């Protein structure tokens, strides 16, 4: 892993040179922004600061993480608890005599900048785009972790589906799925979100959390879930029906299968995210459900469930080799319910590769 960190740090320094930065700073505040710290340093604690120059890299954290930091990062380590992390970072920049320092304006508050950074006599440059740029292109190690997260998620769902029945609650299904994902070797499900388990009319809500509602015969159930391996996540959505599949559910599922398949054919380097979204959207609109597809087609995936690039009508992103994206067309009808089909794809030089094995997308009857 240290070789990956060294390569990533050198790429960061190249971006620093392009911006004319002498130093780059990053702050993790109670896990906020921990993904970027993990990516560039290997450290996965909940509180940290990074100071990276052209010839050095330092991780600052507190005494809770002394042993963990030593085991996770090759960076120089400073353990301190006397100062708030933003103040420590600001003082280090001032003491270093740097004239151009990079910080992530999108990751710290205006109050924090005003109190700690602004008084330092240097030019603070917003470098918010640097870490997302680096994290967007996945290397072979990252792809392997996402693929394993997909394998575990798929196996876990299949195992729990065998236990599903009318009368089981949405929450019970979610708990069993989370437990099974961990039993099979994943760290957890998603980092910060519960799974979506929505049955019957509730499945018309795209992001419906699991509730005590019981599954009923004749209902469809949408499950949006994933697994985490090495900090990297999969993101999968499947649907099943209890007792029988209604003609309407079968029709909608068939439309989504076509939309998903046509969108996947369009995935390749150089294609705009908006254009891939348009391919799936046209299939759904031609089937008469255009106004029922109410979200973007997909998003980037990695250390976070949602990251760059985006597949949506408003996306300005252009796909490139190394992107990992979801494809998740959905149709939602208030008073009836909804369905969504989602898998994860690596953009390759030749097109794309499915990382979650998309051979079980059809509506399952139990």
Secondary structure as UniProt FT lines:
FT   HELIX           2..19
FT   STRAND          23..29
FT   TURN            30..31
FT   HELIX           34..41
FT   STRAND          47..53
FT   STRAND          57..61
FT   HELIX           63..65
FT   HELIX           66..72
FT   STRAND          76..79
FT   HELIX           85..96
FT   STRAND          100..103
FT   TURN            105..107
FT   HELIX           110..112
FT   HELIX           113..117
FT   TURN            118..119
FT   STRAND          123..126
FT   HELIX           128..136
FT   HELIX           140..161
FT   TURN            162..163
FT   TURN            166..167
FT   HELIX           170..183
FT   TURN            184..185
FT   STRAND          196..199
FT   HELIX           200..204
FT   TURN            206..207
FT   TURN            217..218
FT   STRAND          220..225
FT   STRAND          228..229
FT   TURN            230..231
FT   STRAND          232..233
FT   STRAND          236..241
FT   HELIX           247..266
FT   TURN            269..270
FT   HELIX           273..286
FT   TURN            287..288
FT   HELIX           290..292
FT   STRAND          298..300
FT   STRAND          307..311
FT   TURN            313..314
FT   TURN            321..322
FT   STRAND          324..327
FT   STRAND          330..333
FT   TURN            334..336
FT   STRAND          337..340
FT   STRAND          342..347
FT   STRAND          352..354
FT   STRAND          364..365
//
